[in-house]
Amino acid sequence: MKRLFLIIALAIAAFGAVGQTKETYLYAEKDTSKLYMDVYVPKVQNEQQSCLMFVFGGGFIGGKRDDSQIQQVWRHFNEQGYVVIAIDYRLGMRGQKEFAPLLAVKNFHKAIDMAAEDVISALDYTIRNLRQTEKFTIDCAKIFVMGSSAGAIAALQADYAMCNGYLNSDILPQSFRIAGVLAYAGAIFSTHGVPKYKNHAPAPTLFCHGTDDKLVVYNKTQFANIGLFGSSSIAKQFKKKGYTYQIRRYTGLGHQVAAFYNDEFDVIEEFITKYALTGSGAQLDETRYDPRIEPKWNNFRVRDLKTVK
């Protein structure tokens, strides 16, 4: 009897593996890098034909599009009918050994811009080539970009660049807008002071950030017009200008919030369906505190990235 159950379980697992459809595309070649995207296709698409593009984290040093970060994401959102795309991007901090403040700022700026350019290129490829295929359809007005840590920075930076004509954003159709950004421990690097959106409004944005995050700054670090502006600082600008946003401030927590998205799919879905897709203009500010969560990574800083392999 136990043997029979084992055979049935293996058969079910095998069927699930076959039933899941993943398409892989080369979306760009830059420097010496070939950049791929994995497209996870739902068995039944939702009526909106929505797409969720996921950008992994890893300090611009590590991570990859098909690592453990994406597994729960594609499974959950495929079940909700989303096409899920996981992308490569260039890791501009890989191999860096010097983390002195001034050089670290220069290197991070370059790495952030490279990653944001790659997000824009991935969006461009999706718009041009994946609107309608034999296996799925994507409504390009309903493409959401979600990122964790470095991935959240890349997502926010890409939207910021698109709103201001920076980087390679001119490759995109002028009418294209990201439908929403979902940023877990993200920030924007600006050489123009506090980030402003000159040409059009930013995408509706969900900000999730630990108030004690020392790696990706929660508020801002600024010298003259150059700075890294975290979720709290950006949300302040959104509130001032009337842009749609939701910020979840995790009191007393550090950079571990970057990984909270796997436990907050309900929060993400609610933001997408109630606020981003409806054009409600909502502005939500929440403070979260849970004494059961250990405040690990609170003292993890940029210089500590040299210990990450």
C-alpha positions, -999 to +999 in steps of 0.1 A: +000+000+000+028+024+009+045+016-024+012+024-043+009+058-025+046+066-034+039+058-071+008+080-071+027+108-054+055+106-080+030+105-108+013+137-095+046+155-091+057+145-126+024+157-140+028+190-123+063+194-137+051+187-172+020+209-168+041+240-159+052+258-191+083+279-191+096+296-222+131+311-223+141+340-245+173+359-252+162+395-247+194+414-251+232+411-255+252+438-237+290+440-231+299+404-229+266+393-213+237+374-229+206+383-210+177+359-208+142+359-194+121+330-183+084+333-190+062+312-168+029+306-186-003+300-166-027+272-176-055+298-177-048+335-180-067+360-161-091+383-179-068+413-177-039+393-194-016+407-168+021+402-166+044+403-135+081+409-142+103+398-113+138+413-107+159+392-082+180+407-054+216+400-045+234+433-039+243+436-077+268+409-068+249+376-069+215+361-077+201+347-109+167+347-126+159+311-118+171+308-082+149+301-052+135+337-051+113+332-081+098+298-073+069+308-050+063+339-071+057+322-104+037+294-088+014+317-069+008+343-097+005+316-124-024+303-103-039+338-104-036+338-142-006+361-145+022+355-170+053+357-149+086+368-163+119+365-144+149+384-160+186+384-160+204+417-155+241+426-154+257+424-119+277+456-118+292+450-084+304+414-090+341+412-085+344+445-066+368+444-037+370+480-027+341+494-006+356+527+006+327+552+007+334+574-024+343+545-046+314+525-034+290+553-043+305+555-078+304+517-083+268+514-070+256+542-092+270+524-122+256+491-111+222+506-105+221+522-139+232+490-157+205+470-139+178+497-147+188+497-183+184+460-185+149+462-169+140+487-196+154+464-223+134+435-209+102+456-210+110+467-246+115+430-256+082+421-240+063+448-257+078+441-291+078+403-291+054+389-264+021+407-269+006+377-287+022+343-289+008+308-295+008+301-258-001+334-241-011+370-245+002+400-226-017+433-223+012+457-223-008+482-203-009+457-174+028+449-169+039+451-132+075+450-121+084+435-087+118+435-072+136+426-040+166+446-026+189+452-057+159+441-078+137+467-061+163+494-068+165+484-104+127+485-108+123+519-091+153+533-110+139+521-143+105+538-137+123+569-126+144+569-158+113+564-179+096+593-163+125+616-170+140+604-203+171+590-186+192+560-196+179+540-225+142+547-219+138+562-253+137+527-268+102+523-253+071+536-270+063+571-257+029+559-245+041+530-225+038+531-187+046+504-161+013+495-146+028+492-111+060+488-092+062+465-062+094+473-043+107+454-013+136+474+003+142+495-028+156+530-034+165+554-062+199+569-069+197+605-081+222+631-092+195+657-093+185+659-056+152+644-044+138+623-072+112+642-092+091+629-121+092+655-149+076+641-180+048+620-165+036+605-132+054+574-119+038+540-118+016+533-088+040+519-063+040+496-033+069+504-010+078+479+017+109+487+039+124+481+073+129+514+092+163+502+105+176+490+071+213+500+069+220+483+035+194+499+014+186+532+032+150+536+044+150+574+042+179+589+023+216+595+022+224+627+004+254+650-003+245+681-023+224+668-052+238+632-051+221+606-030+203+574-025+167+579-017+148+551+000+111+542+003+103+568+030+118+597+010+102+586-023+068+581-007+070+616+007+073+629-028+045+607-040+022+621-013+032+657-021+024+652-058-007+631-054+007+599-070-008+566-062+012+546-036+011+524-006+040+523+019+044+496+046+070+507+072+083+478+093+094+493+126+126+481+140+134+457+112+164+458+088+171+444+054+152+411+059+121+429+047+135+425+012+124+389+014+089+395+028+072+394-006+068+356-004+046+360+027+026+390+013+011+379-019-023+390-006-009+425+000+006+426-035-026+414-051-047+438-032-025+467-043-026+456-079-063+450-081-077+478-059-053+506-065-029+501-095-054+488-120-083+511-109-065+544-111-079+552-077-052+577-067-050+561-033-023+570-008-019+545+020+007+547+048+010+518+072+033+511+101+038+474+109+053+460+141+057+424+151+079+417+182+081+380+171+102+389+141+139+388+149+156+421+139+184+404+120+205+422+093+198+455+111+235+463+111+243+449+077+259+477+056+273+482+021+308+474+033+296+440+044+288+431+009+325+421+004+316+391+027+289+379+004+299+352-021 
